[in-house]
């Protein structure tokens, strides 16, 4: 005897419920989110932006975190933040942004950087630092930090987040970058006006590059996609430097006030600079350092990222609590996303070029 009409309906409904449940489980626990941007907010939040719609779609606020540096693993499964107030890093599963691990580091951790193979994560911390941007005195000079202890660099294995090595860096370490082969780590030492070059295998300092004759307080350092040049921003003097593959300075140009985040485009033909205090986003020719364009943005835009398709640039503007979306060709503002809480860093998945992202 065949199944009744009611029985067929109930069977079909049950299959539908199971299918919907499977889709929910897949979306929440299995599928790696794609075409999204992750923003670290210093008030403790991690925000997620849908890059198709340029809308905020999710925010988590774990207890006792104040994330600054942010990075994402090559497979997109894990997001890592450096938390300035708790002397540790947080590892989130991107499928739901569930906090899966806290990694002890040290006072005032700031940058997160994955090596070129994606197998190790490096982060810096600054014992003795005030855990914030430089404070200016009444006469306009930044506080004397020459007596602060040196920063530290720590390496962790991405596979299990175990600690691999730690080595002494310079004073008030800022940007981290690798040579294209991953054998050298280049560190911007803000308080020493220098770059430190370290052998990754041993953690030993093999060269120090004095930049004092070009400007003050190096912050961002970035290698070109071709690996034949580097760009460095010097916040204190408002300077952009171009260095060759051997880290010799070949050009210097004045920027707008307090440049911080810096990145090349995918072709390596343009250098983008976030001039935080000037509220400007500037674009320079990589070969000549000629200014190609600039646009007004929010207050204290520290870091930025291209979208994975290279069509747009998103800037995290900390003091105006918003994200600016800029057209990558015309440099015009497309949209301003409000409602953020001291956004500091921003990265995407798939991984894209940016001050904290590729190369």
C-alpha positions, 0 to 999 in steps of 0.5 A: 500500500502506497504512502498517503499524501500526508505521509509524503508531505511529512517526509518531504518536510523532514528532509527539508528540515534536515537539509536546512540544518545541514546548511546551517551547520556547514555555514557556521562550523565548516565553511571558511568565510570568504570575501570578508574583512576583519577589523581589530578594535582597541575597545576589545572587539573584532568586527567582520565586513562583507566585502560584497555589500560593504556592510558590517555583518558580525562583531564579537567582544571577548572578555579582557581583550584590546586587540591591535595587531591582526593577521589571518592564516593562509587557509583562512581558518584562524584569525590572530590578534595581539592584545595590548592590555592582557600581554597575550594574543587571541586565536579565533576560529573564523567559522563563528569567530569562536575564541579557541586559544590565548597565547601569553606573549609579554607587555604591550604586544602590537604587530602580528606577521606571518612568514612567507610560507605561512608556517610561523607567526611572529609578534612583537611586544614592548616591555616598558612602553605606554601601550599607545601612540607617542605622547607629545609634550607641551613643546611638541616633542615626543617623550624621551623613550631612550631609557625604555628596555628593548622590544622582543620578537616571538615566533609561534608555530601555526600548526599548534601555536607552540612557542618556537623562539624569542629574540631581542629587538630594538627599542619601541619596535613597530613594523615587521617584514620579511625578505622574500625568501623568509630568511630575514626579518626586518624590524622598524625600531621607532625609538632608535630611528633604525631598521634591524635585520635579523636572521630568522633561523637563529634570531640574531641581529645581523645588521642595523640600518641607521635612518636618522639622517633621513627622518625620525621614528620609522613605523611601517616597512613593506617589501614589494611584490617583486621582492626588489625594493622596500618602502618605509614610513617615518612618522616623526618627520613625515618621510617615505623611503624607498630602499633597494633589495639590499636595504640601501636607501635610494630615495626619500620624499616628504609625506603628509603628517605622521605616515604610518601604514604603508603597502604596495599594490599587486603590481608593485608600481604604486606605494600607498601611505596612510598619513594618520595625523593629516587625515590623508591617504596618499599614493606614490609612484614606486620607482620615483616616489612622485605623488600620484594622488591623495584623498581626505579620510577619517581621523588617525587611519593607521592601517588599510587593506585592498579588497581581494580583487584589488578594486577597493581599499579599506582604511581603519580610522581609529579616532573617527571610529569608522572604515573608509572604502576607497576606489583603488583607481580613482582614490575617491571615497565610495562609502564610510562605514560608521559604528566602530570602536577605535579600529586599529588593524584590518585584513581580508580573506582571501588574503589581500595586499595591505599594510598588515597583509600581503606580500 
